[in-house]
Amino acid sequence: GFKSKYIDEKNIQGKTFHEIELYPDEGEHGVSKIRLLIDKSEMMLSSATIYGTDGNLYGIKVENMKSDLGLPDDYFTFDASDYDDIEIIDFR
């Protein structure tokens, strides 16, 4: 739901980052744009700044990210029987 635009390379505290901006395609996202900083050497997200349509700025800084953990497929499976006290509404 977003279009992307490569802005530039930035050097911050001795590290090089790709700066990318995302703009919503259409519809109500609640954001006017999202600015991402991607660590060039690791190709991992370092931070995101979200520009809300309400004029607020929201910042996210990734301090530690682990990949290739080898999680089993069932780690991402939702089992309704584990939650007796919820109501599940299936909109399919």
Summary of the structure (lengths in Angstrom):
residues: 92
radius of gyration: 18.1
end to end distance: 20.6
largest distance: 51.4
contacts: 161
relative contact order: 0.15
helix: 8%
strand: 48%
